[in-house]
Amino acid sequence: MKKALLIIILGVFTLMAFGIDAYAAKKASKSKVPQEEIQAMSDTIDNLTRKVYGNTLLSPEDNRNLINVKIKLDNQMLISSDVVLAPLYYKLGCLLKLRDMQAESIECFQTILENFSDTALAPKARANLKAMGVEVAEVEDTTSDDEEEDF
């Protein structure tokens, strides 16, 4: 009887562990943005940026593409704040800034500060916001003098 109970308990724990692993794998696969999607958004932003730098007027189709990229990025952020989105938000923020779409540009740079503050793009986003006249709260150093180590 004890053996049967032990086998049942081990079986339940094994199933629980497998179920948790399967759930974590499923969640991780959902949080990953497909590379093709990232590349397509990046290519669209790059093409539109080239047009703006070349002083070419954007067509209605170009404007739709610009808006669609912003919508796709925002929708992806609702699912997961995957760090691969940070460069796209930065490039899009710069493009929107060039197009004098200040509110949308500010939103992109603030998204970087709020969700990707530990990336190399955060200081660049902060500098862009300051250059646009947006007051940005400085990140406080949370380490105290007691916690710092001398090397």
C-alpha positions in Angstrom: 0.0 0.0 0.0 2.8 2.4 0.8 4.6 1.6 -2.4 1.4 2.3 -4.4 0.9 5.6 -2.6 4.5 6.6 -3.2 4.2 5.7 -6.9 1.0 7.8 -7.2 2.6 10.8 -5.4 5.7 10.6 -7.6 3.5 10.3 -10.7 1.5 13.4 -9.6 4.7 15.4 -9.0 6.1 14.3 -12.4 3.0 15.3 -14.2 2.9 18.6 -12.3 6.6 19.3 -13.2 6.0 18.4 -16.8 2.9 20.5 -17.0 4.7 23.5 -15.5 7.6 23.0 -18.0 5.1 22.7 -20.9 3.3 25.9 -19.7 6.6 27.8 -19.4 7.7 26.6 -22.8 4.4 27.7 -24.3 4.5 31.0 -22.6 8.1 31.6 -23.7 7.2 30.7 -27.3 4.4 33.3 -27.2 6.6 36.0 -25.8 9.1 35.6 -28.7 8.5 37.9 -31.6 8.9 36.1 -34.9 12.2 37.1 -36.5 10.4 37.6 -39.8 8.1 40.1 -38.2 10.9 42.0 -36.6 12.8 42.1 -39.9 9.8 43.3 -41.8 9.1 46.1 -39.4 12.8 47.1 -39.4 12.9 47.1 -43.2 9.8 49.3 -43.4 11.2 51.8 -40.9 14.6 51.8 -42.8 12.9 52.3 -46.2 10.8 55.2 -44.9 13.8 56.8 -43.1 15.7 56.7 -46.4 12.9 58.5 -48.1 12.7 61.2 -45.4 16.5 61.7 -45.5 16.3 61.9 -49.3 13.6 64.6 -49.0 11.1 62.5 -50.8 7.5 63.0 -50.0 5.9 60.0 -48.4 3.0 58.5 -50.3 -0.3 57.6 -48.7 0.9 54.0 -48.8 4.1 55.0 -47.0 2.1 56.8 -44.3 -0.1 53.7 -43.9 3.0 51.6 -43.5 4.4 54.0 -40.9 1.2 53.8 -38.9 0.9 50.0 -39.3 4.4 49.5 -37.9 3.5 51.6 -34.9 0.3 49.6 -34.4 2.1 46.3 -34.7 4.8 47.4 -32.2 2.1 48.6 -29.7 0.1 45.4 -30.1 3.2 43.3 -29.5 4.0 45.2 -26.4 0.5 44.2 -25.1 1.6 40.6 -25.4 5.2 40.8 -24.3 7.8 43.5 -23.8 10.5 41.6 -25.6 13.8 43.4 -25.7 14.1 42.9 -29.5 11.4 45.6 -29.8 13.6 48.3 -28.2 15.6 49.1 -31.4 12.4 49.2 -33.5 10.8 51.7 -31.0 14.0 53.8 -31.1 14.2 53.8 -34.9 10.5 54.5 -35.2 10.8 57.3 -32.7 13.6 58.9 -34.7 11.6 58.6 -37.9 8.5 60.1 -36.4 10.6 62.9 -35.0 11.9 63.6 -38.5 8.3 63.6 -39.8 7.3 66.2 -37.1 5.0 63.7 -35.4 6.2 64.8 -32.0 3.5 63.1 -29.8 4.0 59.7 -31.5 7.8 60.2 -31.3 7.7 61.0 -27.6 5.5 58.0 -27.0 8.1 55.7 -28.7 11.0 57.1 -26.6 9.0 56.9 -23.4 8.2 53.3 -24.2 11.9 52.6 -24.3 12.4 54.3 -20.9 9.5 52.5 -19.3 10.1 49.1 -20.6 13.7 48.8 -21.7 15.5 51.1 -19.3 18.4 48.7 -18.9 19.3 48.8 -22.6 21.8 51.0 -24.3 19.0 52.8 -26.1 17.5 54.2 -22.9 20.1 57.1 -22.6 19.6 57.9 -26.3 15.8 57.9 -25.9 16.2 60.2 -22.8 18.5 62.6 -24.8 16.0 62.7 -27.6 13.2 63.5 -25.2 15.2 66.3 -23.6 16.1 67.7 -27.0 12.3 67.8 -27.8 11.7 69.7 -24.6 10.2 66.9 -22.7 11.0 66.8 -19.0 12.5 63.4 -18.1 12.9 62.2 -14.6 16.5 61.1 -14.0 17.0 57.5 -12.9 18.1 57.5 -9.3 21.0 55.4 -8.1 19.5 52.9 -5.7 22.8 51.7 -4.2 23.8 53.3 -0.9 27.3 54.1 0.1 27.3 51.0 2.4 26.4 48.7 -0.5 29.2 49.9 -2.8 32.3 47.8 -3.0 35.8 49.1 -3.4 37.8 47.4 -6.1 
